[in-house]
Amino acid sequence: MYLSTSKDILYIVLAFAVLWITIFLSWTLYYLIGILKDARDTVHGVKKAASAVESAMSHIKDKFGAIINILSVVGEGVKMAMGKVADRALGGNLEDDEDEPPKRGKK
């Protein structure tokens, strides 16, 4: 017979234990690889979204920069025009017009 001593039973039990441990470790490794793949896909999606947000923010920043430049030029023009209008309304000479001869009007 094959099971003549208790040592033979021990070897059979150890063989089954090693078999079950191997199956368990293989199953664990399979799921661990699946989890890592999902994590990689998630990180890739987050990087893609962050890149899109960064691109959008850069585009918005460029547009606001252009608008601010235009508004500063318009603001300077309005400031100069309002200064001239105010000076003429008060009847004084403009500082920029000192080289011009004074205008004579009918009295």
Secondary structure, 3 states (H helix, E strand, C coil): CCCCCHHHHHHHHHHHHHHHHHHHHHHHHHHHHHHHHHHHHHHHHHHHHHHHHHHHHHHHHHHHHHHHHHHHHHHHHHHHHHHHHHHHHHCCCCHHHCCCCCCCCCC
